[in-house]
Amino acid sequence: MTARGWFLFSLMGVVWGIPYLMIKVAVDGVSPSMVVFTRCAVGAALLLPFAIRQGGLAGFARTVRTHWRPMLAFACIEIMVPWWTLTDAERHLSSSTAGLLIAGVPIVGVAAARLFGDTERLGARRMTGLALGLSGVAVLTVPHLTGGDARSLAEVLLTVVGYATAPVIAARHLKDVPSLHLTAPCLTLAALVYAPAAAATWPSSTPSAQVLASLAGLGVICTAVAFVAFLELIKEAGPTRATVITYVNPAVAVAAGALFLDERLTPGTVAAFALILAGSVLATATATTGPRRTPRPVPWSTRQTSRADGRVEVLADLPEERPGSTGQGGG
């Protein structure tokens, strides 16, 4: 990966590691629909002028008109559904737990890639990785299966599926679309979709300064800046490597939750993180092949002759056939 790719990777590891903290703070003061609407509206307001300026209004409209189907799919799978389910889940789950569950994105990404036509053989190592990752998810989720947390866990797992599938769509169908021309209309559409629900759940009083700061951070840093950087990372490193930022995100999420929200770091959490991380690394590892055999040389004999036009022609004499040989290939 290039230096630019490593910079984008490091940036994404941080800016998509802190949303869990900000969502946890924001959802204590406003509804999940309000959180999603605000971050989409702020992100769209910041990016739309740059997107229109980049290719002109006509060029921007042409891009949307040409690619509207995959763009709609990307908006639904990456933004509209996952952001609401994740935000609603954090009303009951800690930001650390949500961040750790999202670490399963590369594991689901392997399945998503195969669903979209990847025929690469998984092999024992990658199958082991899938098993380890799923074990880590089980260790993390079992303690939360009582008291109404099952719904929250299902919402986070649905978010994982969306986050794993959307990069494949972007890489296959939107790789030629400029990042701003993809991000801005998707965020605008999501903001319009959530506007009625946000209006219906508008808070009766002004939220606290912490809630407002979290909403602003979600819109500016974790949406506008992060999305442009993420799409550039997909183009730079590919969708599989891009989702590997989820190796770093959980560590940032756990650290932020422990520092700012006093969330406990239990042995079970550490064990789950280790299993998910190891499983993700193994499940997304590039398949290796055995040592390549050097083909046995065929006893050809060659001679050169000069043609009338001055060019040299190489002639090959076929080896003599062994007794019983038909000279034909096998069926």
Contacts in CASP RR format, 6 or more apart in sequence:
PFRMAT RR
TARGET T0000
AUTHOR 0000-0000-0000
METHOD contacts of the structure
MODEL  1
MTARGWFLFSLMGVVWGIPYLMIKVAVDGVSPSMVVFTRCAVGAALLLPF
AIRQGGLAGFARTVRTHWRPMLAFACIEIMVPWWTLTDAERHLSSSTAGL
LIAGVPIVGVAAARLFGDTERLGARRMTGLALGLSGVAVLTVPHLTGGDA
RSLAEVLLTVVGYATAPVIAARHLKDVPSLHLTAPCLTLAALVYAPAAAA
TWPSSTPSAQVLASLAGLGVICTAVAFVAFLELIKEAGPTRATVITYVNP
AVAVAAGALFLDERLTPGTVAAFALILAGSVLATATATTGPRRTPRPVPW
STRQTSRADGRVEVLADLPEERPGSTGQGGG
1 9 0 8 1.000
1 236 0 8 1.000
1 237 0 8 1.000
1 241 0 8 1.000
2 236 0 8 1.000
4 236 0 8 1.000
5 233 0 8 1.000
5 236 0 8 1.000
5 237 0 8 1.000
8 229 0 8 1.000
8 230 0 8 1.000
8 232 0 8 1.000
8 233 0 8 1.000
8 236 0 8 1.000
8 237 0 8 1.000
9 233 0 8 1.000
9 237 0 8 1.000
9 244 0 8 1.000
9 245 0 8 1.000
11 229 0 8 1.000
12 226 0 8 1.000
12 229 0 8 1.000
12 230 0 8 1.000
12 233 0 8 1.000
12 242 0 8 1.000
12 245 0 8 1.000
13 245 0 8 1.000
13 248 0 8 1.000
13 249 0 8 1.000
13 252 0 8 1.000
14 248 0 8 1.000
14 252 0 8 1.000
15 221 0 8 1.000
15 222 0 8 1.000
15 225 0 8 1.000
15 226 0 8 1.000
15 229 0 8 1.000
16 222 0 8 1.000
16 226 0 8 1.000
16 230 0 8 1.000
16 245 0 8 1.000
16 249 0 8 1.000
17 99 0 8 1.000
17 248 0 8 1.000
17 249 0 8 1.000
17 250 0 8 1.000
17 252 0 8 1.000
17 253 0 8 1.000
17 256 0 8 1.000
18 221 0 8 1.000
18 222 0 8 1.000
18 252 0 8 1.000
18 253 0 8 1.000
18 256 0 8 1.000
19 218 0 8 1.000
19 222 0 8 1.000
20 90 0 8 1.000
20 95 0 8 1.000
20 96 0 8 1.000
20 98 0 8 1.000
20 99 0 8 1.000
20 102 0 8 1.000
20 253 0 8 1.000
20 256 0 8 1.000
20 257 0 8 1.000
21 95 0 8 1.000
21 214 0 8 1.000
21 253 0 8 1.000
21 256 0 8 1.000
21 257 0 8 1.000
21 260 0 8 1.000
21 261 0 8 1.000
22 214 0 8 1.000
22 215 0 8 1.000
22 217 0 8 1.000
22 218 0 8 1.000
22 222 0 8 1.000
23 35 0 8 1.000
23 86 0 8 1.000
23 87 0 8 1.000
23 90 0 8 1.000
23 95 0 8 1.000
23 98 0 8 1.000
23 214 0 8 1.000
23 218 0 8 1.000
24 90 0 8 1.000
24 94 0 8 1.000
24 95 0 8 1.000
24 98 0 8 1.000
24 257 0 8 1.000
24 261 0 8 1.000
25 210 0 8 1.000
25 211 0 8 1.000
25 214 0 8 1.000
25 261 0 8 1.000
26 35 0 8 1.000
26 87 0 8 1.000
26 211 0 8 1.000
26 214 0 8 1.000
26 215 0 8 1.000
26 218 0 8 1.000
27 35 0 8 1.000
27 87 0 8 1.000
27 88 0 8 1.000
27 90 0 8 1.000
27 91 0 8 1.000
28 211 0 8 1.000
29 203 0 8 1.000
29 207 0 8 1.000
29 208 0 8 1.000
29 211 0 8 1.000
30 38 0 8 1.000
30 201 0 8 1.000
30 203 0 8 1.000
30 207 0 8 1.000
30 211 0 8 1.000
30 215 0 8 1.000
31 197 0 8 1.000
31 198 0 8 1.000
31 201 0 8 1.000
32 84 0 8 1.000
32 87 0 8 1.000
32 88 0 8 1.000
32 91 0 8 1.000
33 84 0 8 1.000
33 194 0 8 1.000
33 197 0 8 1.000
33 198 0 8 1.000
33 200 0 8 1.000
33 201 0 8 1.000
34 197 0 8 1.000
34 198 0 8 1.000
34 201 0 8 1.000
34 202 0 8 1.000
34 203 0 8 1.000
35 83 0 8 1.000
35 87 0 8 1.000
35 215 0 8 1.000
35 218 0 8 1.000
36 80 0 8 1.000
36 83 0 8 1.000
36 84 0 8 1.000
36 87 0 8 1.000
36 190 0 8 1.000
36 194 0 8 1.000
36 198 0 8 1.000
37 191 0 8 1.000
37 194 0 8 1.000
37 195 0 8 1.000
37 197 0 8 1.000
37 198 0 8 1.000
38 198 0 8 1.000
38 215 0 8 1.000
38 218 0 8 1.000
38 219 0 8 1.000
39 83 0 8 1.000
39 215 0 8 1.000
39 218 0 8 1.000
39 219 0 8 1.000
39 222 0 8 1.000
39 223 0 8 1.000
40 79 0 8 1.000
40 83 0 8 1.000
40 187 0 8 1.000
40 188 0 8 1.000
40 190 0 8 1.000
40 191 0 8 1.000
40 194 0 8 1.000
40 219 0 8 1.000
40 223 0 8 1.000
41 187 0 8 1.000
41 191 0 8 1.000
41 195 0 8 1.000
42 215 0 8 1.000
42 216 0 8 1.000
42 218 0 8 1.000
42 219 0 8 1.000
42 220 0 8 1.000
42 223 0 8 1.000
42 224 0 8 1.000
43 187 0 8 1.000
43 219 0 8 1.000
43 220 0 8 1.000
43 223 0 8 1.000
43 224 0 8 1.000
44 184 0 8 1.000
44 187 0 8 1.000
44 188 0 8 1.000
44 191 0 8 1.000
46 219 0 8 1.000
46 220 0 8 1.000
46 224 0 8 1.000
47 180 0 8 1.000
47 183 0 8 1.000
47 184 0 8 1.000
47 187 0 8 1.000
47 224 0 8 1.000
47 227 0 8 1.000
47 228 0 8 1.000
48 184 0 8 1.000
48 188 0 8 1.000
50 180 0 8 1.000
50 184 0 8 1.000
51 60 0 8 1.000
51 178 0 8 1.000
51 180 0 8 1.000
51 181 0 8 1.000
51 183 0 8 1.000
51 184 0 8 1.000
51 185 0 8 1.000
52 60 0 8 1.000
54 60 0 8 1.000
54 178 0 8 1.000
54 180 0 8 1.000
54 181 0 8 1.000
55 178 0 8 1.000
55 181 0 8 1.000
60 181 0 8 1.000
63 177 0 8 1.000
63 178 0 8 1.000
63 181 0 8 1.000
64 71 0 8 1.000
64 181 0 8 1.000
64 185 0 8 1.000
67 173 0 8 1.000
67 174 0 8 1.000
67 177 0 8 1.000
67 182 0 8 1.000
70 169 0 8 1.000
70 173 0 8 1.000
70 174 0 8 1.000
71 174 0 8 1.000
71 177 0 8 1.000
71 182 0 8 1.000
71 185 0 8 1.000
71 186 0 8 1.000
72 189 0 8 1.000
73 169 0 8 1.000
74 166 0 8 1.000
74 169 0 8 1.000
74 170 0 8 1.000
74 174 0 8 1.000
74 182 0 8 1.000
74 186 0 8 1.000
75 185 0 8 1.000
75 186 0 8 1.000
75 189 0 8 1.000
75 190 0 8 1.000
77 162 0 8 1.000
77 165 0 8 1.000
77 166 0 8 1.000
77 169 0 8 1.000
78 162 0 8 1.000
78 163 0 8 1.000
78 166 0 8 1.000
78 170 0 8 1.000
78 186 0 8 1.000
79 186 0 8 1.000
79 187 0 8 1.000
79 190 0 8 1.000
80 189 0 8 1.000
80 190 0 8 1.000
80 193 0 8 1.000
80 194 0 8 1.000
81 158 0 8 1.000
81 159 0 8 1.000
81 162 0 8 1.000
82 158 0 8 1.000
82 159 0 8 1.000
82 162 0 8 1.000
82 163 0 8 1.000
83 159 0 8 1.000
83 190 0 8 1.000
84 194 0 8 1.000
85 155 0 8 1.000
85 156 0 8 1.000
85 158 0 8 1.000
85 159 0 8 1.000
86 98 0 8 1.000
86 102 0 8 1.000
86 155 0 8 1.000
86 156 0 8 1.000
86 159 0 8 1.000
88 152 0 8 1.000
88 155 0 8 1.000
89 98 0 8 1.000
89 151 0 8 1.000
89 152 0 8 1.000
89 153 0 8 1.000
89 155 0 8 1.000
89 156 0 8 1.000
89 159 0 8 1.000
90 98 0 8 1.000
90 152 0 8 1.000
91 152 0 8 1.000
92 148 0 8 1.000
92 149 0 8 1.000
92 151 0 8 1.000
92 152 0 8 1.000
93 144 0 8 1.000
93 149 0 8 1.000
93 152 0 8 1.000
93 153 0 8 1.000
93 156 0 8 1.000
94 257 0 8 1.000
94 261 0 8 1.000
94 263 0 8 1.000
95 253 0 8 1.000
95 256 0 8 1.000
95 257 0 8 1.000
95 261 0 8 1.000
95 263 0 8 1.000
96 253 0 8 1.000
96 254 0 8 1.000
96 257 0 8 1.000
96 258 0 8 1.000
96 263 0 8 1.000
96 265 0 8 1.000
96 269 0 8 1.000
97 140 0 8 1.000
97 144 0 8 1.000
97 269 0 8 1.000
98 156 0 8 1.000
98 253 0 8 1.000
99 249 0 8 1.000
99 250 0 8 1.000
99 253 0 8 1.000
99 254 0 8 1.000
100 140 0 8 1.000
100 250 0 8 1.000
100 253 0 8 1.000
100 254 0 8 1.000
100 269 0 8 1.000
100 272 0 8 1.000
100 273 0 8 1.000
100 276 0 8 1.000
101 137 0 8 1.000
101 140 0 8 1.000
101 141 0 8 1.000
101 153 0 8 1.000
101 156 0 8 1.000
101 157 0 8 1.000
101 160 0 8 1.000
102 156 0 8 1.000
102 159 0 8 1.000
102 160 0 8 1.000
102 163 0 8 1.000
102 246 0 8 1.000
102 249 0 8 1.000
102 250 0 8 1.000
102 253 0 8 1.000
103 246 0 8 1.000
103 247 0 8 1.000
103 249 0 8 1.000
103 250 0 8 1.000
103 273 0 8 1.000
103 276 0 8 1.000
103 277 0 8 1.000
103 280 0 8 1.000
104 133 0 8 1.000
104 137 0 8 1.000
104 160 0 8 1.000
104 164 0 8 1.000
104 246 0 8 1.000
104 276 0 8 1.000
104 280 0 8 1.000
105 160 0 8 1.000
105 163 0 8 1.000
105 164 0 8 1.000
105 243 0 8 1.000
105 246 0 8 1.000
105 280 0 8 1.000
106 164 0 8 1.000
106 240 0 8 1.000
106 243 0 8 1.000
106 244 0 8 1.000
106 246 0 8 1.000
106 247 0 8 1.000
106 280 0 8 1.000
106 283 0 8 1.000
106 284 0 8 1.000
107 129 0 8 1.000
107 130 0 8 1.000
107 133 0 8 1.000
107 134 0 8 1.000
107 164 0 8 1.000
107 276 0 8 1.000
107 279 0 8 1.000
107 280 0 8 1.000
107 283 0 8 1.000
107 284 0 8 1.000
108 160 0 8 1.000
108 161 0 8 1.000
108 164 0 8 1.000
108 165 0 8 1.000
109 164 0 8 1.000
109 165 0 8 1.000
109 168 0 8 1.000
109 240 0 8 1.000
109 243 0 8 1.000
109 284 0 8 1.000
110 122 0 8 1.000
110 126 0 8 1.000
110 130 0 8 1.000
110 283 0 8 1.000
110 284 0 8 1.000
111 164 0 8 1.000
112 161 0 8 1.000
112 164 0 8 1.000
112 165 0 8 1.000
112 168 0 8 1.000
113 168 0 8 1.000
113 239 0 8 1.000
113 240 0 8 1.000
114 120 0 8 1.000
116 168 0 8 1.000
116 172 0 8 1.000
120 287 0 8 1.000
121 287 0 8 1.000
122 130 0 8 1.000
122 287 0 8 1.000
123 287 0 8 1.000
125 282 0 8 1.000
125 285 0 8 1.000
126 282 0 8 1.000
126 283 0 8 1.000
126 284 0 8 1.000
126 285 0 8 1.000
126 287 0 8 1.000
128 279 0 8 1.000
128 282 0 8 1.000
129 278 0 8 1.000
129 279 0 8 1.000
129 280 0 8 1.000
129 281 0 8 1.000
129 282 0 8 1.000
129 283 0 8 1.000
130 279 0 8 1.000
130 283 0 8 1.000
131 279 0 8 1.000
132 275 0 8 1.000
132 276 0 8 1.000
132 278 0 8 1.000
132 279 0 8 1.000
132 282 0 8 1.000
133 275 0 8 1.000
133 276 0 8 1.000
133 278 0 8 1.000
133 279 0 8 1.000
133 280 0 8 1.000
133 283 0 8 1.000
135 275 0 8 1.000
136 271 0 8 1.000
136 272 0 8 1.000
136 275 0 8 1.000
136 276 0 8 1.000
137 272 0 8 1.000
137 276 0 8 1.000
139 268 0 8 1.000
139 271 0 8 1.000
139 272 0 8 1.000
139 275 0 8 1.000
140 268 0 8 1.000
140 269 0 8 1.000
140 272 0 8 1.000
140 276 0 8 1.000
141 153 0 8 1.000
144 150 0 8 1.000
144 152 0 8 1.000
144 153 0 8 1.000
145 153 0 8 1.000
163 243 0 8 1.000
163 246 0 8 1.000
164 243 0 8 1.000
167 234 0 8 1.000
167 238 0 8 1.000
167 239 0 8 1.000
167 242 0 8 1.000
167 243 0 8 1.000
168 239 0 8 1.000
170 182 0 8 1.000
170 231 0 8 1.000
170 234 0 8 1.000
170 239 0 8 1.000
171 234 0 8 1.000
171 238 0 8 1.000
171 239 0 8 1.000
174 182 0 8 1.000
175 234 0 8 1.000
175 235 0 8 1.000
179 227 0 8 1.000
179 228 0 8 1.000
179 231 0 8 1.000
179 232 0 8 1.000
179 235 0 8 1.000
180 228 0 8 1.000
182 231 0 8 1.000
183 224 0 8 1.000
183 227 0 8 1.000
183 228 0 8 1.000
183 231 0 8 1.000
187 223 0 8 1.000
187 227 0 8 1.000
206 212 0 8 1.000
207 215 0 8 1.000
230 242 0 8 1.000
230 245 0 8 1.000
233 242 0 8 1.000
233 245 0 8 1.000
234 242 0 8 1.000
240 284 0 8 1.000
243 284 0 8 1.000
244 280 0 8 1.000
244 284 0 8 1.000
246 280 0 8 1.000
247 277 0 8 1.000
247 280 0 8 1.000
247 281 0 8 1.000
250 273 0 8 1.000
250 276 0 8 1.000
250 277 0 8 1.000
251 273 0 8 1.000
254 263 0 8 1.000
254 265 0 8 1.000
254 269 0 8 1.000
254 273 0 8 1.000
257 263 0 8 1.000
258 264 0 8 1.000
258 265 0 8 1.000
298 319 0 8 1.000
299 319 0 8 1.000
300 316 0 8 1.000
300 317 0 8 1.000
300 318 0 8 1.000
300 319 0 8 1.000
301 316 0 8 1.000
301 317 0 8 1.000
301 319 0 8 1.000
302 314 0 8 1.000
302 315 0 8 1.000
302 316 0 8 1.000
302 317 0 8 1.000
303 314 0 8 1.000
303 315 0 8 1.000
303 317 0 8 1.000
304 312 0 8 1.000
304 313 0 8 1.000
304 314 0 8 1.000
304 315 0 8 1.000
305 312 0 8 1.000
305 313 0 8 1.000
305 315 0 8 1.000
306 312 0 8 1.000
306 313 0 8 1.000
307 313 0 8 1.000
321 327 0 8 1.000
END
